Amino acid sequence: MDSPSPAPPPTSPGNQLMVSREGRFDRCRITEVVEELPGVCFRVAFEAEAAAWFDADSDAAGPDGWVRGLTNVRAEFRIISNNHSAQMARAQGWLDAGTDLRGFASLERQAVGLIVVGRRPVRAEDVLVVSMSPAEMDRA
């Protein structure tokens, strides 16, 4: 069974985020944080011990359309943000500390992100999310 990969990420600041499938990544660790366009775009690569992906057309999907049991998945998100420096520093801090994370891709919200596992209540600094605004979704 092939490991899922995130939706094609934007390649330049002019492109919009486009999530094409629902997904969940469990027990993630960031493996790399790379600035691609200084002050504009950076890439977060990570490994997940387990993952699930919604793909009702896949032979591997259960009756609910979810492909489960994917292990040792490698994925990446490209982050283009007005808050680029702070988000990149947060991701780098998680890499340096080996922080346990959960990742997600939301088709309905057109969002991808990483969340620190085990902190309650969840604080803003425990989340790295990029999403399209409703207006951007209407234009996509």
Disulfide bonds with the S-S distance in Angstrom:
none
